[in-house]
Amino acid sequence: MTKLRVLLVDDHAVVREGLKALINAQPELEVVGEAADGPAGVHLAESVQPDVVVMDFTMPGMSGAEATARLKAACPNVKILALTVHEDQGYFRRFFEAGATGYILKQAPAAEVFKAIQVVAGGGVYLDPAVAGKAVGKLFRNDSVKTSLQGDTLSERESEVARLIARGLSNKEIAARLSINAKTVETYKARSLTKLGLRSRADLVRYALQRGWLEDL
């Protein structure tokens, strides 16, 4: 079995050691390096080319968001998962605008961290349920946002699929939520992305951020 290769970037040694032990205990995951600050993390990522970098936000000298932007410029194929204590929208925005495709809180269960790593490694978007519930859930209950979506020429069903994608749900999870099959979800997703001029799930999340849809977190 080919393992997903993970790089840890966090200035707290105890956090890195704990994560390393937990991740290495999973048969499908492997920690291939660790760094205590952003510049070291970027340099190490260029060297080891991991599948996923788990990135803290608050570190000396360079924030996790800045390190994410530099890392994505140097290693565009590497996926970034933000692992942080910060729940507020400002941190969330900065990470996703920098190029991260996952955001999970440090108080999340270990199983959710493993899931998040696998989701972003597979090209998906992962949002911690606590963050998604406050940000996107509130966002899409707002009538003005529904109007904005319709203004972008999305049908009602395309809008529903788009908002669930933005929350980080998989096609299978969306299918179960809407009582349709996964192939139909993929069709709606493709139509939504085409109409919005986007290419991926990550693009949709960044589009939502840029449009201000998450301002009320």
Helices and strands as residue ranges (DSSP letters): E 4-9, H 13-24, E 29-35, H 38-48, E 52-55, H 64-74, E 79-84, H 89-98, E 102-105, H 110-121, E 126-127, H 129-140, H 143-151, H 156-166, H 171-178, H 182-196, H 201-210
